[in-house]
Amino acid sequence: MANFGTVGVDWQQRINWDRLRKYRLERARERMKAHGLGALLLMYDENVRYVTSTLTPGWNRLKPGLRYALLCGDGAPVLFEQGDIGFQIQRHAPWIPEENV
């Protein structure tokens, strides 16, 4: 049995991160519509990561309110980060528009 692992290579399609990010956003939007919500304010790291596909430093985790995300309708999530973390997100997460960090 083949074991592809999680390391990216140019000769195999392994984990399609772009597809995963789009799937998570679409799923969150579907749940919003199902419950009649126009927006979600996400404060727990697991939820912020789910809709933004971003990861914060360990010292910032498990502290609701230090970072949060806002998901409105069909727009891209808006991410609120502390200090320099926002700059790092802009550099390393091109799927989030720069003005949304």
Buried (B, 14 or more C-beta within 10 A) or exposed (E): EEEEEEEEEEEEEEEEEEEEBEEBBEEBBEEBEEEEBEEBEBBBBEBBBBBBBBBBEEEBBEEEEBBBBBBBEEEBBBBBBEEEBBEBBBEEBEBBBEEBB
